[in-house]
């Protein structure tokens, strides 16, 4: 993964707080975390889930 420029992203208290503060109807806690993490870390979310497109998240795939 490192050779491809891919790094793991730890879940921080900040990420959890941001996810909890999201004013969205989506209730899945893991999805909420991803929605909060991507912009907080200025990262692209790699997922085939089109539902992320509704949340101003940059998505690849």
PDB file of N, CA, C and O in Angstrom:
ATOM      1  N   UNK A   1       0.823  -1.183   0.000  1.00  0.00           N
ATOM      2  CA  UNK A   1       0.000   0.000   0.000  1.00  0.00           C
ATOM      3  C   UNK A   1       0.867   1.246   0.000  1.00  0.00           C
ATOM      4  O   UNK A   1       0.557   2.213  -0.696  1.00  0.00           O
ATOM      5  N   UNK A   2       1.948   1.238   0.770  1.00  0.00           N
ATOM      6  CA  UNK A   2       2.806   2.416   0.839  1.00  0.00           C
ATOM      7  C   UNK A   2       3.398   2.738  -0.530  1.00  0.00           C
ATOM      8  O   UNK A   2       3.553   3.910  -0.873  1.00  0.00           O
ATOM      9  N   UNK A   3       3.727   1.723  -1.310  1.00  0.00           N
ATOM     10  CA  UNK A   3       4.291   1.946  -2.641  1.00  0.00           C
ATOM     11  C   UNK A   3       3.298   2.637  -3.568  1.00  0.00           C
ATOM     12  O   UNK A   3       3.694   3.312  -4.519  1.00  0.00           O
ATOM     13  N   UNK A   4       2.025   2.471  -3.293  1.00  0.00           N
ATOM     14  CA  UNK A   4       0.972   3.111  -4.082  1.00  0.00           C
ATOM     15  C   UNK A   4       0.562   4.469  -3.523  1.00  0.00           C
ATOM     16  O   UNK A   4      -0.310   5.138  -4.077  1.00  0.00           O
ATOM     17  N   UNK A   5       1.195   4.872  -2.424  1.00  0.00           N
ATOM     18  CA  UNK A   5       0.856   6.150  -1.807  1.00  0.00           C
ATOM     19  C   UNK A   5      -0.396   6.076  -0.949  1.00  0.00           C
ATOM     20  O   UNK A   5      -1.036   7.095  -0.688  1.00  0.00           O
ATOM     21  N   UNK A   6      -0.747   4.871  -0.511  1.00  0.00           N
ATOM     22  CA  UNK A   6      -1.937   4.672   0.309  1.00  0.00           C
ATOM     23  C   UNK A   6      -1.506   4.512   1.757  1.00  0.00           C
ATOM     24  O   UNK A   6      -0.627   3.708   2.065  1.00  0.00           O
ATOM     25  N   UNK A   7      -2.119   5.271   2.634  1.00  0.00           N
ATOM     26  CA  UNK A   7      -1.797   5.185   4.061  1.00  0.00           C
ATOM     27  C   UNK A   7      -3.077   4.948   4.847  1.00  0.00           C
ATOM     28  O   UNK A   7      -4.160   5.368   4.439  1.00  0.00           O
ATOM     29  N   UNK A   8      -2.938   4.271   5.976  1.00  0.00           N
ATOM     30  CA  UNK A   8      -4.117   4.075   6.819  1.00  0.00           C
ATOM     31  C   UNK A   8      -4.401   5.357   7.580  1.00  0.00           C
ATOM     32  O   UNK A   8      -3.501   6.155   7.842  1.00  0.00           O
ATOM     33  N   UNK A   9      -5.640   5.537   7.925  1.00  0.00           N
ATOM     34  CA  UNK A   9      -6.061   6.725   8.643  1.00  0.00           C
ATOM     35  C   UNK A   9      -6.704   6.292   9.957  1.00  0.00           C
ATOM     36  O   UNK A   9      -7.756   5.652   9.969  1.00  0.00           O
ATOM     37  N   UNK A  10      -6.066   6.646  11.041  1.00  0.00           N
ATOM     38  CA  UNK A  10      -6.594   6.291  12.360  1.00  0.00           C
ATOM     39  C   UNK A  10      -7.838   7.117  12.668  1.00  0.00           C
ATOM     40  O   UNK A  10      -7.985   8.244  12.196  1.00  0.00           O
ATOM     41  N   UNK A  11      -8.710   6.548  13.450  1.00  0.00           N
ATOM     42  CA  UNK A  11      -9.895   7.262  13.921  1.00  0.00           C
ATOM     43  C   UNK A  11      -9.495   8.037  15.169  1.00  0.00           C
ATOM     44  O   UNK A  11      -8.995   7.462  16.136  1.00  0.00           O
ATOM     45  N   UNK A  12      -9.716   9.330  15.139  1.00  0.00           N
ATOM     46  CA  UNK A  12      -9.357  10.174  16.269  1.00  0.00           C
ATOM     47  C   UNK A  12     -10.613  10.672  16.980  1.00  0.00           C
ATOM     48  O   UNK A  12     -11.725  10.550  16.466  1.00  0.00           O
ATOM     49  N   UNK A  13     -10.419  11.221  18.139  1.00  0.00           N
ATOM     50  CA  UNK A  13     -11.535  11.821  18.869  1.00  0.00           C
ATOM     51  C   UNK A  13     -12.130  12.955  18.044  1.00  0.00           C
ATOM     52  O   UNK A  13     -13.348  13.134  18.024  1.00  0.00           O
ATOM     53  N   UNK A  14     -11.293  13.712  17.373  1.00  0.00           N
ATOM     54  CA  UNK A  14     -11.771  14.805  16.517  1.00  0.00           C
ATOM     55  C   UNK A  14     -12.706  14.274  15.428  1.00  0.00           C
ATOM     56  O   UNK A  14     -13.764  14.849  15.175  1.00  0.00           O
ATOM     57  N   UNK A  15     -12.306  13.175  14.788  1.00  0.00           N
ATOM     58  CA  UNK A  15     -13.154  12.581  13.744  1.00  0.00           C
ATOM     59  C   UNK A  15     -14.507  12.159  14.322  1.00  0.00           C
ATOM     60  O   UNK A  15     -15.552  12.408  13.722  1.00  0.00           O
ATOM     61  N   UNK A  16     -14.475  11.524  15.480  1.00  0.00           N
ATOM     62  CA  UNK A  16     -15.713  11.070  16.114  1.00  0.00           C
ATOM     63  C   UNK A  16     -16.616  12.252  16.460  1.00  0.00           C
ATOM     64  O   UNK A  16     -17.832  12.189  16.277  1.00  0.00           O
ATOM     65  N   UNK A  17     -16.012  13.330  16.961  1.00  0.00           N
ATOM     66  CA  UNK A  17     -16.792  14.518  17.300  1.00  0.00           C
ATOM     67  C   UNK A  17     -17.425  15.120  16.049  1.00  0.00           C
ATOM     68  O   UNK A  17     -18.605  15.472  16.052  1.00  0.00           O
ATOM     69  N   UNK A  18     -16.636  15.236  14.978  1.00  0.00           N
ATOM     70  CA  UNK A  18     -17.160  15.787  13.728  1.00  0.00           C
ATOM     71  C   UNK A  18     -18.302  14.925  13.181  1.00  0.00           C
ATOM     72  O   UNK A  18     -19.305  15.453  12.700  1.00  0.00           O
ATOM     73  N   UNK A  19     -18.150  13.608  13.256  1.00  0.00           N
ATOM     74  CA  UNK A  19     -19.199  12.706  12.779  1.00  0.00           C
ATOM     75  C   UNK A  19     -20.474  12.898  13.592  1.00  0.00           C
ATOM     76  O   UNK A  19     -21.574  12.907  13.038  1.00  0.00           O
ATOM     77  N   UNK A  20     -20.325  13.050  14.896  1.00  0.00           N
ATOM     78  CA  UNK A  20     -21.478  13.244  15.765  1.00  0.00           C
ATOM     79  C   UNK A  20     -22.167  14.575  15.558  1.00  0.00           C
ATOM     80  O   UNK A  20     -23.362  14.710  15.819  1.00  0.00           O
ATOM     81  N   UNK A  21     -21.419  15.557  15.090  1.00  0.00           N
ATOM     82  CA  UNK A  21     -21.968  16.894  14.877  1.00  0.00           C
ATOM     83  C   UNK A  21     -22.588  17.085  13.496  1.00  0.00           C
ATOM     84  O   UNK A  21     -23.202  18.119  13.232  1.00  0.00           O
ATOM     85  N   UNK A  22     -22.434  16.093  12.609  1.00  0.00           N
ATOM     86  CA  UNK A  22     -22.986  16.226  11.268  1.00  0.00           C
ATOM     87  C   UNK A  22     -24.498  16.394  11.330  1.00  0.00           C
ATOM     88  O   UNK A  22     -25.194  15.640  12.010  1.00  0.00           O
ATOM     89  N   UNK A  23     -24.982  17.373  10.626  1.00  0.00           N
ATOM     90  CA  UNK A  23     -26.419  17.635  10.577  1.00  0.00           C
ATOM     91  C   UNK A  23     -26.993  16.982   9.318  1.00  0.00           C
ATOM     92  O   UNK A  23     -27.414  17.656   8.378  1.00  0.00           O
ATOM     93  N   UNK A  24     -26.995  15.647   9.332  1.00  0.00           N
ATOM     94  CA  UNK A  24     -27.491  14.889   8.189  1.00  0.00           C
ATOM     95  C   UNK A  24     -28.429  13.799   8.694  1.00  0.00           C
ATOM     96  O   UNK A  24     -28.362  13.396   9.855  1.00  0.00           O
ATOM     97  N   UNK A  25     -29.297  13.332   7.817  1.00  0.00           N
ATOM     98  CA  UNK A  25     -30.266  12.311   8.193  1.00  0.00           C
ATOM     99  C   UNK A  25     -29.653  10.914   8.228  1.00  0.00           C
ATOM    100  O   UNK A  25     -30.215  10.008   8.843  1.00  0.00           O
ATOM    101  N   UNK A  26     -28.512  10.733   7.578  1.00  0.00           N
ATOM    102  CA  UNK A  26     -27.891   9.409   7.497  1.00  0.00           C
ATOM    103  C   UNK A  26     -27.426   8.961   8.879  1.00  0.00           C
ATOM    104  O   UNK A  26     -26.673   9.677   9.539  1.00  0.00           O
ATOM    105  N   UNK A  27     -27.861   7.797   9.317  1.00  0.00           N
ATOM    106  CA  UNK A  27     -27.619   7.359  10.689  1.00  0.00           C
ATOM    107  C   UNK A  27     -26.519   6.300  10.834  1.00  0.00           C
ATOM    108  O   UNK A  27     -26.086   6.038  11.956  1.00  0.00           O
ATOM    109  N   UNK A  28     -26.051   5.685   9.743  1.00  0.00           N
ATOM    110  CA  UNK A  28     -25.035   4.644   9.854  1.00  0.00           C
ATOM    111  C   UNK A  28     -23.765   5.238  10.449  1.00  0.00           C
ATOM    112  O   UNK A  28     -23.174   6.133   9.845  1.00  0.00           O
ATOM    113  N   UNK A  29     -23.325   4.768  11.618  1.00  0.00           N
ATOM    114  CA  UNK A  29     -22.192   5.404  12.298  1.00  0.00           C
ATOM    115  C   UNK A  29     -20.883   5.315  11.515  1.00  0.00           C
ATOM    116  O   UNK A  29     -20.091   6.258  11.542  1.00  0.00           O
ATOM    117  N   UNK A  30     -20.641   4.212  10.826  1.00  0.00           N
ATOM    118  CA  UNK A  30     -19.395   4.097  10.071  1.00  0.00           C
ATOM    119  C   UNK A  30     -19.408   5.029   8.872  1.00  0.00           C
ATOM    120  O   UNK A  30     -18.403   5.681   8.587  1.00  0.00           O
ATOM    121  N   UNK A  31     -20.527   5.103   8.167  1.00  0.00           N
ATOM    122  CA  UNK A  31     -20.635   6.036   7.040  1.00  0.00           C
ATOM    123  C   UNK A  31     -20.467   7.472   7.520  1.00  0.00           C
ATOM    124  O   UNK A  31     -19.786   8.267   6.871  1.00  0.00           O
ATOM    125  N   UNK A  32     -21.080   7.810   8.651  1.00  0.00           N
ATOM    126  CA  UNK A  32     -20.948   9.166   9.198  1.00  0.00           C
ATOM    127  C   UNK A  32     -19.475   9.478   9.488  1.00  0.00           C
ATOM    128  O   UNK A  32     -19.008  10.591   9.246  1.00  0.00           O
ATOM    129  N   UNK A  33     -18.758   8.488  10.006  1.00  0.00           N
ATOM    130  CA  UNK A  33     -17.341   8.677  10.290  1.00  0.00           C
ATOM    131  C   UNK A  33     -16.560   8.948   9.010  1.00  0.00           C
ATOM    132  O   UNK A  33     -15.722   9.849   8.973  1.00  0.00           O
ATOM    133  N   UNK A  34     -16.829   8.176   7.963  1.00  0.00           N
ATOM    134  CA  UNK A  34     -16.145   8.391   6.687  1.00  0.00           C
ATOM    135  C   UNK A  34     -16.479   9.759   6.104  1.00  0.00           C
ATOM    136  O   UNK A  34     -15.608  10.444   5.567  1.00  0.00           O
ATOM    137  N   UNK A  35     -17.749  10.152   6.212  1.00  0.00           N
ATOM    138  CA  UNK A  35     -18.183  11.461   5.711  1.00  0.00           C
ATOM    139  C   UNK A  35     -17.474  12.585   6.461  1.00  0.00           C
ATOM    140  O   UNK A  35     -17.166  13.620   5.869  1.00  0.00           O
ATOM    141  N   UNK A  36     -17.213  12.399   7.739  1.00  0.00           N
ATOM    142  CA  UNK A  36     -16.513  13.416   8.532  1.00  0.00           C
ATOM    143  C   UNK A  36     -15.017  13.398   8.274  1.00  0.00           C
ATOM    144  O   UNK A  36     -14.393  14.455   8.180  1.00  0.00           O
ATOM    145  N   UNK A  37     -14.435  12.215   8.159  1.00  0.00           N
ATOM    146  CA  UNK A  37     -12.980  12.097   8.013  1.00  0.00           C
ATOM    147  C   UNK A  37     -12.465  12.665   6.694  1.00  0.00           C
ATOM    148  O   UNK A  37     -11.471  13.391   6.682  1.00  0.00           O
ATOM    149  N   UNK A  38     -13.113  12.350   5.608  1.00  0.00           N
ATOM    150  CA  UNK A  38     -12.581  12.724   4.293  1.00  0.00           C
ATOM    151  C   UNK A  38     -12.307  14.227   4.169  1.00  0.00           C
ATOM    152  O   UNK A  38     -11.183  14.607   3.842  1.00  0.00           O
ATOM    153  N   UNK A  39     -13.284  15.081   4.416  1.00  0.00           N
ATOM    154  CA  UNK A  39     -12.971  16.513   4.300  1.00  0.00           C
ATOM    155  C   UNK A  39     -12.068  17.030   5.419  1.00  0.00           C
ATOM    156  O   UNK A  39     -11.283  17.953   5.198  1.00  0.00           O
ATOM    157  N   UNK A  40     -12.168  16.453   6.606  1.00  0.00           N
ATOM    158  CA  UNK A  40     -11.336  16.909   7.725  1.00  0.00           C
ATOM    159  C   UNK A  40      -9.857  16.679   7.438  1.00  0.00           C
ATOM    160  O   UNK A  40      -9.001  17.443   7.886  1.00  0.00           O
ATOM    161  N   UNK A  41      -9.567  15.626   6.692  1.00  0.00           N
ATOM    162  CA  UNK A  41      -8.179  15.296   6.366  1.00  0.00           C
ATOM    163  C   UNK A  41      -7.824  15.654   4.928  1.00  0.00           C
ATOM    164  O   UNK A  41      -6.748  15.301   4.447  1.00  0.00           O
ATOM    165  N   UNK A  42      -8.725  16.356   4.241  1.00  0.00           N
ATOM    166  CA  UNK A  42      -8.544  16.737   2.841  1.00  0.00           C
ATOM    167  C   UNK A  42      -8.191  15.516   1.986  1.00  0.00           C
ATOM    168  O   UNK A  42      -7.223  15.523   1.225  1.00  0.00           O
ATOM    169  N   UNK A  43      -9.004  14.474   2.136  1.00  0.00           N
ATOM    170  CA  UNK A  43      -8.777  13.216   1.436  1.00  0.00           C
ATOM    171  C   UNK A  43      -9.963  12.870   0.552  1.00  0.00           C
ATOM    172  O   UNK A  43     -11.075  13.359   0.746  1.00  0.00           O
ATOM    173  N   UNK A  44      -9.695  12.018  -0.418  1.00  0.00           N
ATOM    174  CA  UNK A  44     -10.728  11.484  -1.296  1.00  0.00           C
ATOM    175  C   UNK A  44     -11.186  10.162  -0.700  1.00  0.00           C
ATOM    176  O   UNK A  44     -10.364   9.333  -0.311  1.00  0.00           O
ATOM    177  N   UNK A  45     -12.477   9.969  -0.630  1.00  0.00           N
ATOM    178  CA  UNK A  45     -13.051   8.731  -0.123  1.00  0.00           C
ATOM    179  C   UNK A  45     -13.161   7.741  -1.277  1.00  0.00           C
ATOM    180  O   UNK A  45     -13.782   8.039  -2.297  1.00  0.00           O
ATOM    181  N   UNK A  46     -12.568   6.580  -1.121  1.00  0.00           N
ATOM    182  CA  UNK A  46     -12.633   5.546  -2.145  1.00  0.00           C
ATOM    183  C   UNK A  46     -13.779   4.608  -1.788  1.00  0.00           C
ATOM    184  O   UNK A  46     -13.695   3.842  -0.829  1.00  0.00           O
ATOM    185  N   UNK A  47     -14.845   4.679  -2.570  1.00  0.00           N
ATOM    186  CA  UNK A  47     -16.041   3.875  -2.301  1.00  0.00           C
ATOM    187  C   UNK A  47     -16.920   3.852  -3.540  1.00  0.00           C
ATOM    188  O   UNK A  47     -16.947   4.803  -4.322  1.00  0.00           O
ATOM    189  N   UNK A  48     -17.639   2.747  -3.702  1.00  0.00           N
ATOM    190  CA  UNK A  48     -18.616   2.694  -4.790  1.00  0.00           C
ATOM    191  C   UNK A  48     -20.008   3.105  -4.323  1.00  0.00           C
ATOM    192  O   UNK A  48     -20.973   2.998  -5.081  1.00  0.00           O
ATOM    193  N   UNK A  49     -20.119   3.570  -3.092  1.00  0.00           N
ATOM    194  CA  UNK A  49     -21.401   3.985  -2.522  1.00  0.00           C
ATOM    195  C   UNK A  49     -21.773   5.388  -3.012  1.00  0.00           C
ATOM    196  O   UNK A  49     -21.172   6.375  -2.588  1.00  0.00           O
ATOM    197  N   UNK A  50     -22.740   5.471  -3.884  1.00  0.00           N
ATOM    198  CA  UNK A  50     -23.140   6.770  -4.436  1.00  0.00           C
ATOM    199  C   UNK A  50     -23.810   7.661  -3.397  1.00  0.00           C
ATOM    200  O   UNK A  50     -23.920   8.870  -3.600  1.00  0.00           O
ATOM    201  N   UNK A  51     -24.260   7.078  -2.283  1.00  0.00           N
ATOM    202  CA  UNK A  51     -24.906   7.898  -1.254  1.00  0.00           C
ATOM    203  C   UNK A  51     -23.963   8.962  -0.702  1.00  0.00           C
ATOM    204  O   UNK A  51     -24.423   9.991  -0.207  1.00  0.00           O
ATOM    205  N   UNK A  52     -22.649   8.732  -0.778  1.00  0.00           N
ATOM    206  CA  UNK A  52     -21.689   9.718  -0.289  1.00  0.00           C
ATOM    207  C   UNK A  52     -21.706  11.000  -1.123  1.00  0.00           C
ATOM    208  O   UNK A  52     -21.304  12.059  -0.641  1.00  0.00           O
ATOM    209  N   UNK A  53     -22.164  10.910  -2.356  1.00  0.00           N
ATOM    210  CA  UNK A  53     -22.191  12.080  -3.232  1.00  0.00           C
ATOM    211  C   UNK A  53     -23.136  13.166  -2.720  1.00  0.00           C
ATOM    212  O   UNK A  53     -23.020  14.324  -3.120  1.00  0.00           O
ATOM    213  N   UNK A  54     -24.053  12.811  -1.857  1.00  0.00           N
ATOM    214  CA  UNK A  54     -25.008  13.771  -1.307  1.00  0.00           C
ATOM    215  C   UNK A  54     -24.428  14.604  -0.164  1.00  0.00           C
ATOM    216  O   UNK A  54     -25.083  15.520   0.334  1.00  0.00           O
ATOM    217  N   UNK A  55     -23.202  14.286   0.251  1.00  0.00           N
ATOM    218  CA  UNK A  55     -22.645  14.904   1.445  1.00  0.00           C
ATOM    219  C   UNK A  55     -21.385  15.724   1.201  1.00  0.00           C
ATOM    220  O   UNK A  55     -20.584  15.896   2.119  1.00  0.00           O
ATOM    221  N   UNK A  56     -21.192  16.228   0.003  1.00  0.00           N
ATOM    222  CA  UNK A  56     -20.043  17.089  -0.324  1.00  0.00           C
ATOM    223  C   UNK A  56     -18.719  16.421   0.011  1.00  0.00           C
ATOM    224  O   UNK A  56     -17.793  17.061   0.507  1.00  0.00           O
ATOM    225  N   UNK A  57     -18.643  15.121  -0.267  1.00  0.00           N
ATOM    226  CA  UNK A  57     -17.416  14.362  -0.061  1.00  0.00           C
ATOM    227  C   UNK A  57     -16.838  14.056  -1.440  1.00  0.00           C
ATOM    228  O   UNK A  57     -17.559  13.638  -2.347  1.00  0.00           O
ATOM    229  N   UNK A  58     -15.531  14.268  -1.590  1.00  0.00           N
ATOM    230  CA  UNK A  58     -14.895  13.879  -2.846  1.00  0.00           C
ATOM    231  C   UNK A  58     -14.774  12.347  -2.833  1.00  0.00           C
ATOM    232  O   UNK A  58     -14.208  11.760  -1.911  1.00  0.00           O
ATOM    233  N   UNK A  59     -15.324  11.719  -3.885  1.00  0.00           N
ATOM    234  CA  UNK A  59     -15.363  10.262  -3.929  1.00  0.00           C
ATOM    235  C   UNK A  59     -14.747   9.748  -5.220  1.00  0.00           C
ATOM    236  O   UNK A  59     -14.971  10.307  -6.293  1.00  0.00           O
ATOM    237  N   UNK A  60     -13.969   8.680  -5.105  1.00  0.00           N
ATOM    238  CA  UNK A  60     -13.372   8.016  -6.250  1.00  0.00           C
ATOM    239  C   UNK A  60     -13.942   6.612  -6.323  1.00  0.00           C
ATOM    240  O   UNK A  60     -13.924   5.871  -5.340  1.00  0.00           O
ATOM    241  N   UNK A  61     -14.447   6.253  -7.490  1.00  0.00           N
ATOM    242  CA  UNK A  61     -14.924   4.932  -7.818  1.00  0.00           C
ATOM    243  C   UNK A  61     -16.360   5.041  -8.040  1.00  0.00           C
ATOM    244  O   UNK A  61     -17.016   4.043  -8.338  1.00  0.00           O
TER     245      UNK A  61
END
